[in-house]
Amino acid sequence: MIKVVSVVSNDIVTDNRVHKIALSLEANGYEVTVIGRRFKKTEKILDRKYRIRRFRLLFNKGPLFYLNLNIRLFFYLLFNDSRIILSNDLDTLLGCFLASRIRKRQLVFDSHELFPEVPELVHRPLVRKIWRVLEKNLVPKISYGFTVSPSIAEFYLKEYGVEFELIRNLGNFRFDNEFEGINKKNKQKIILYQGALNLGRGLELLIESMQFVEGAKLQIIGSGDITAHLNKLVKNLQLTDRIEFIGRLPLEKLWNYTAGANLGISLEEDLGLNYQYALPNKLFDYIQARIPVIISDLPEMTRIVEKYKIGEILTERSPQKLASMINTMLESKIVRKKYATNLELAARELCWEKEEDKLIKMFKRASDPTWEDTYG
């Protein structure tokens, strides 16, 4: 059995993409270990079908964190017997790359985003430059790479001449008997945001719009750098009875809330290439939950929503305009009926079961470069 070690910089609890990939590899005969971090508040036990190892680090943010992380990963991987190393995102790539070269292991790189283009680095030119230099020196040396959106794949090809496979962050197909959501039991109209609470996610706009939304509740699931700021904003606007911060949920609990919502929100701002090229996991979770969406006017998400006609695109970023859109989508039976048909089609076409075949083929090539010549 071929061993794969998958490396992330988070604590694994909420990383749906890493989880899906590990399950797919396990189901296809690989033995997978996922390496992550342990925080003080991290759940100590995760009941997963693959092995998990999590490190405590001396530093949890800033340059010393990334240095500490990659040194720790390097030495762990140096003495690990896995045949394939899967590096998830640029912040784990250096340690994985060096260990793979010394141990002569195959390296696979999964780029979840354009790391040097994240909003947190927009106003930090020196730090941004360091990540760009790292990307420029490592990405061209990648033999097996895949990413989440066509635009990111095109970027790598144009900038570095490297072809990345497109393996989107699609959700597992959900059947009718999986829709016993918490909120549907309560018969309450729910607007849902799930994901990181970070800069540029459009969360302030969403909260402000709730002043003009009628007969519905907003649930915000996740945590991040601006959690305290958002809580303060809700209190200042006197919306504590209409907006609920649920916090960070493990994958096993998240689905109940997603399935129980009436409307899904993804309002990333145009703060650089990373968000322009974004094709977030939550969009596909909303689709599998058969709930319509309101998204930003960004190219990758717009392409999906326009093709399948599963929601609306916000072009005027004002609280009043967003609220008007939300009210219409929640109140109109005709609109809801149209979305229901389209969402069912989208859910059947945009599911992980149809995407994972590309993943398995890549890992078979990484395991044995002659595989495709032999089996096609």
C-alpha positions in Angstrom: 0.0 0.0 0.0 1.4 3.4 -1.0 1.8 5.8 1.8 0.9 9.5 1.4 1.5 12.3 3.9 -0.6 15.4 3.4 0.7 18.6 5.1 -1.4 21.6 6.1 -0.7 24.7 8.2 -4.1 24.6 10.0 -5.5 22.2 12.7 -7.4 20.0 10.1 -10.7 20.4 12.0 -12.5 22.5 9.4 -10.4 21.9 6.3 -13.0 20.3 4.0 -10.7 20.0 0.9 -7.9 18.2 2.7 -10.5 15.9 4.3 -12.2 15.0 1.0 -8.9 14.3 -0.7 -7.7 12.1 2.1 -10.9 10.1 2.0 -10.7 9.7 -1.8 -7.1 8.5 -1.6 -7.9 6.1 1.2 -10.9 4.7 -0.8 -8.5 4.1 -3.7 -5.9 2.1 -1.8 -3.6 4.7 -0.4 -2.6 5.0 3.2 -3.0 8.6 4.2 -1.6 10.6 7.1 -2.6 14.3 7.5 -0.1 16.5 9.3 -1.4 19.7 10.9 -1.1 22.0 13.9 -2.5 21.8 17.4 -3.8 25.0 19.2 -4.9 25.4 22.8 -8.6 25.3 21.8 -8.2 22.6 19.1 -10.4 19.5 19.5 -8.1 16.8 20.8 -9.8 13.9 19.1 -10.9 13.8 15.5 -12.8 10.7 14.3 -11.5 10.4 10.8 -10.8 7.4 8.6 -7.2 8.4 8.0 -4.3 9.0 10.3 -3.8 12.4 11.9 -0.7 14.0 13.5 -0.7 17.5 14.8 2.3 19.6 16.0 2.4 22.2 18.7 4.7 25.1 17.6 6.6 27.7 19.6 5.1 30.5 17.4 1.5 30.7 16.0 1.8 33.8 13.8 4.2 36.0 11.9 7.5 35.1 10.2 8.7 33.0 13.1 5.6 30.8 12.8 6.2 30.0 9.1 9.9 29.4 9.7 9.1 27.2 12.7 6.4 25.3 10.8 8.6 24.5 7.8 11.6 23.5 9.9 9.4 21.1 11.9 7.8 19.7 8.8 11.2 19.2 7.1 12.6 17.1 10.0 9.4 15.1 10.3 9.3 14.4 6.6 13.0 13.6 6.5 12.4 10.5 8.7 8.9 9.6 7.3 8.5 6.6 5.1 5.7 7.9 2.9 6.3 7.6 -0.8 4.3 10.8 -1.8 4.3 14.1 0.0 1.2 16.3 -0.6 1.9 20.0 0.2 -1.2 22.1 0.7 -0.6 25.7 -0.1 2.6 27.8 -0.4 3.1 28.1 3.4 4.0 24.4 3.7 5.8 24.0 0.3 9.4 24.9 1.3 9.7 22.2 4.0 8.0 19.6 1.8 10.1 20.5 -1.2 13.4 20.2 0.6 12.5 16.9 2.3 11.2 15.4 -1.0 14.5 16.3 -2.7 16.7 14.8 0.0 14.6 11.6 0.5 13.8 11.3 -3.3 10.1 11.3 -2.7 7.4 12.4 -5.1 6.0 15.8 -4.3 2.4 16.8 -5.1 1.4 20.4 -4.6 -2.3 21.5 -4.0 -2.6 25.3 -4.4 -5.8 26.3 -2.6 -5.2 30.0 -3.4 -2.6 32.5 -4.7 -0.9 32.9 -1.4 1.1 36.1 -2.2 -2.2 37.8 -3.3 -4.2 37.3 -0.1 -5.8 40.6 1.2 -3.7 40.4 4.4 -0.6 41.0 2.4 -1.9 43.8 0.1 -0.4 46.5 2.3 2.7 44.6 3.4 5.0 44.8 0.3 8.1 43.3 1.9 6.3 40.2 3.2 4.4 39.9 0.0 7.7 40.0 -2.0 9.2 37.2 0.2 6.3 35.0 -0.6 6.5 35.8 -4.3 10.2 35.0 -4.4 9.4 31.7 -2.7 6.6 31.0 -5.2 8.8 31.9 -8.1 11.6 29.6 -7.0 9.5 26.6 -6.1 6.4 26.4 -8.3 8.4 25.9 -11.6 10.0 22.8 -10.0 6.6 21.2 -9.3 6.0 18.1 -11.4 2.5 17.3 -10.0 0.3 20.3 -9.2 -3.4 21.0 -9.0 -5.5 23.9 -7.9 -9.1 25.0 -7.2 -10.0 27.4 -10.1 -9.3 27.8 -13.8 -7.9 31.3 -13.3 -5.2 30.1 -10.8 -4.2 27.3 -13.2 -3.9 29.8 -16.0 -1.9 32.1 -13.8 0.7 29.4 -13.0 0.9 28.5 -16.7 1.4 32.1 -17.8 3.8 33.1 -15.0 5.9 29.9 -14.6 5.1 27.7 -17.6 3.8 24.9 -15.3 0.5 23.1 -16.0 -1.7 22.6 -13.0 -4.6 20.2 -13.0 -8.0 21.8 -12.2 -9.5 19.9 -9.3 -12.3 22.1 -7.9 -13.4 22.2 -4.3 -16.7 20.6 -5.0 -18.9 19.1 -2.3 -19.9 15.5 -2.0 -23.3 14.8 -3.6 -26.1 14.9 -1.1 -29.3 12.8 -1.4 -32.8 13.9 -0.3 -32.6 12.0 3.0 -29.7 14.2 4.1 -31.7 17.4 4.4 -32.8 17.3 8.1 -31.2 20.6 8.8 -31.4 22.3 12.2 -33.1 25.4 10.9 -35.6 23.7 8.6 -36.9 21.9 11.7 -37.5 25.3 13.2 -39.3 26.7 10.1 -37.3 29.9 10.3 -35.8 31.7 7.3 -32.1 31.6 7.6 -29.4 33.6 5.7 -26.1 31.8 6.1 -22.4 32.8 5.8 -19.9 30.0 6.5 -16.1 30.4 6.3 -13.3 32.5 7.7 -14.1 35.8 9.4 -11.3 37.7 7.8 -10.6 40.9 5.9 -12.4 41.3 2.5 -15.1 38.7 3.0 -17.9 41.3 2.8 -19.1 40.6 6.3 -19.5 44.2 7.4 -21.8 44.8 4.3 -23.8 41.7 5.1 -24.3 42.7 8.8 -25.3 46.3 7.8 -27.8 45.0 5.3 -29.7 43.1 8.1 -31.1 46.4 9.2 -33.3 46.3 6.2 -34.0 42.6 5.9 -37.5 41.4 6.9 -38.4 38.3 8.8 -35.1 36.4 8.6 -32.1 35.6 10.7 -28.4 35.7 9.7 -26.2 32.9 11.0 -22.4 33.4 10.8 -20.3 30.2 11.1 -16.6 30.5 11.4 -13.9 32.4 13.2 -11.0 34.7 12.2 -9.0 37.9 12.6 -12.1 40.2 12.6 -14.4 38.2 14.8 -14.3 40.8 17.7 -14.8 43.7 15.2 -17.9 42.0 13.7 -19.4 41.3 17.2 -18.9 44.9 18.1 -20.6 46.1 14.9 -23.6 43.9 15.5 -24.0 45.3 19.0 -23.6 48.9 17.8 -26.3 48.4 15.2 -28.6 46.7 17.8 -28.9 43.5 15.7 -28.0 40.9 18.3 -31.5 39.4 18.1 -31.2 39.0 14.3 -27.6 37.9 13.9 -26.1 34.8 15.5 -22.4 34.0 15.7 -22.2 30.2 15.9 -18.4 30.1 15.9 -16.2 27.5 14.3 -17.7 24.1 13.7 -16.0 20.8 12.8 -17.0 19.4 9.4 -19.2 16.7 11.0 -21.5 19.4 12.5 -21.4 22.1 9.8 -23.7 20.3 7.3 -26.7 20.4 9.6 -26.6 24.2 9.5 -25.9 24.4 5.8 -28.7 22.1 4.9 -31.1 24.1 7.2 -30.5 27.5 5.6 -32.6 29.3 3.0 -30.0 31.4 1.4 -26.2 31.2 1.1 -23.8 34.3 1.0 -20.3 34.7 -0.5 -19.4 38.4 -0.9 -15.7 38.5 -1.2 -14.3 41.9 -2.1 -12.1 42.6 -5.1 -8.9 42.9 -3.1 -6.4 41.4 -5.5 -6.0 38.3 -7.6 -6.6 35.9 -4.8 -10.2 36.9 -4.4 -10.7 37.6 -8.1 -9.8 34.0 -8.8 -11.6 32.6 -5.8 -13.9 29.6 -6.2 -14.7 29.0 -2.5 -15.8 25.7 -1.0 -18.8 27.3 0.6 -20.4 28.0 -2.8 -20.4 24.3 -3.6 -21.6 23.5 -0.1 -24.6 25.8 -0.7 -25.3 24.1 -4.0 -25.3 20.6 -2.4 -27.7 22.0 0.2 -29.9 23.2 -2.7 -30.0 26.7 -1.4 -29.7 29.7 -3.7 -26.8 32.1 -3.4 -25.9 35.8 -3.5 -22.3 36.3 -4.6 -19.9 39.1 -5.5 -19.3 40.2 -9.0 -16.1 38.2 -9.3 -15.3 36.2 -12.4 -15.0 32.6 -11.2 -18.1 32.6 -8.9 -20.0 34.6 -11.5 -19.2 31.9 -14.1 -20.8 29.2 -12.0 -23.9 31.2 -10.9 -24.6 32.5 -14.4 -24.2 29.0 -16.0 -26.5 27.2 -13.7 -28.7 30.2 -12.7 -28.7 29.3 -9.1 -28.7 32.8 -7.5 -28.0 36.5 -7.9 -24.8 38.6 -8.4 -24.4 41.7 -6.3 -23.0 44.5 -8.4 -23.9 47.5 -6.2 -22.3 46.9 -2.8 -24.7 48.9 -0.6 -26.6 47.5 2.5 -29.9 48.6 1.0 -29.3 46.9 -2.4 -28.2 43.7 -0.7 -31.2 43.7 1.6 -33.6 44.2 -1.3 -32.0 41.2 -3.1 -32.2 39.1 0.1 -35.9 40.0 0.7 -36.9 39.2 -2.9 -35.1 35.8 -2.9 -36.6 34.8 0.4 -40.2 36.0 -0.2 -40.9 35.1 -3.9 -42.3 31.6 -4.4 -41.7 31.8 -8.1 -38.1 32.7 -7.7 -37.6 29.9 -5.2 -39.2 27.4 -7.5 -36.9 28.4 -10.4 -33.8 28.1 -8.2 -34.9 24.7 -6.9 -34.8 23.1 -10.3 -31.5 24.7 -11.3 -29.9 23.8 -8.0 -30.8 20.1 -8.4 -29.1 20.1 -11.8 -26.0 22.0 -10.5 -25.7 19.6 -7.5 -25.7 16.6 -9.7 -23.0 18.0 -12.0 -20.9 19.9 -9.5 -20.1 17.1 -7.0 -16.8 15.7 -5.7 -17.6 12.2 -7.0 -17.1 13.5 -10.6 -14.0 15.5 -9.7 -12.0 13.0 -7.8 -11.2 10.8 -10.8 -8.6 13.5 -11.9 -7.1 13.4 -8.4 -6.6 9.6 -8.4 -5.1 9.7 -11.9 -2.6 12.3 -10.8 -1.6 10.2 -7.7 -1.2 7.1 -9.9 1.1 9.0 -12.1 3.0 10.3 -9.1 3.2 6.7 -7.7 4.4 5.3 -11.1 5.2 7.7 -13.9 4.7 4.9 -16.4 1.2 4.2 -15.2 -0.6 6.3 -17.8 1.4 4.8 -20.6 0.4 1.3 -19.5 -3.2 1.9 -18.5 -4.2 5.1 -20.2 
